Structures are given as structure tokens and as C-alpha cells.
Amino acid sequence: MDKFNAMKSFLVMGDLINNEKTSLKDRVKYKERIVFATMRSMIPQWEPPSDWSTITDEQKLERLTKIETQI
């Protein structure tokens, strides 16, 4: 579970660094990079959700935030 703790720490740091001036797209990219890298390190054959490229950044941020709160 160390990887989840590291992921959560990086996500919290990102929230502290990224503020209201940071674009939604940039906040999503940061969280996506951290969450997806963690998932791939734990499950090598893991792939992003099939609809990931078609949903809005708002929906992506909502999903990523939900993952963050569940861990």
C-alpha cells in the first residue's frame, strides 16, 4: 500500500501547488499522470477507462478526485 500513500501525497502536493490560476486542463493532466502511473505500476496491463478520451475535463477531474478520496 506504500504506492497508494505516495500517490496521495503527490496529489495533495499538486493541490497545494495548483491553484485557481492553474487551468482545469493542467490540473487534470497532473492528477491523471500520478493516478495512471500508480495504477500501471501496480497492474502492468492496466489501461485507462475506455471512455477517457471522450469525456470532459470536468468529468475527468471528478473521477480523479473520487479516486483520491477513496484511498
C-alpha positions in Angstrom: 0.0 0.0 0.0 3.0 2.3 0.0 2.3 3.2 -3.6 -1.1 4.5 -2.7 0.3 6.6 0.1 2.9 8.1 -2.3 0.2 8.7 -4.8 -2.0 10.5 -2.3 1.0 12.6 -1.1 1.7 13.7 -4.7 -1.9 14.5 -5.3 -2.1 16.6 -2.1 1.1 18.5 -3.1 -0.4 19.1 -6.5 -3.5 20.6 -5.0 -1.3 22.9 -2.9 0.8 24.0 -5.9 -2.0 24.2 -8.4 -4.4 27.0 -7.5 -7.3 28.7 -9.1 -5.0 30.3 -11.7 -4.0 26.8 -12.9 -6.2 25.8 -15.8 -8.6 22.9 -15.4 -6.7 21.0 -18.2 -3.4 21.3 -16.3 -4.9 20.2 -13.0 -6.4 17.1 -14.8 -3.2 16.3 -16.6 -1.3 16.4 -13.2 -3.7 14.1 -11.4 -4.0 11.9 -14.4 -0.3 11.4 -14.6 0.0 10.5 -10.9 -3.0 8.2 -10.8 -2.4 6.4 -14.1 1.3 5.9 -13.3 0.4 4.4 -9.9 -2.1 2.0 -11.5 0.3 0.9 -14.2 3.0 0.2 -11.6 0.6 -2.0 -9.6 -1.1 -3.6 -12.6 1.2 -3.6 -15.7 -1.7 -4.4 -18.1 -3.9 -1.7 -16.6 -5.4 0.7 -19.1 -7.3 4.0 -18.7 -11.1 3.8 -18.8 -12.4 3.2 -22.3 -14.3 6.5 -22.4 -11.4 8.6 -21.0 -10.7 10.4 -24.3 -14.3 11.3 -24.9 -15.3 12.8 -21.5 -14.8 16.4 -20.5 -12.1 17.7 -18.3 -14.7 18.4 -15.6 -15.7 14.7 -15.7 -12.1 13.6 -15.6 -11.4 15.8 -12.6 -14.4 14.5 -10.8 -13.4 10.9 -11.3 -9.8 11.5 -10.3 -10.9 13.4 -7.2 -13.2 10.5 -6.3 -10.3 8.1 -6.6 -8.2 10.3 -4.4 -10.9 10.4 -1.7 -11.4 6.6 -1.8 -7.8 5.9 -1.0 
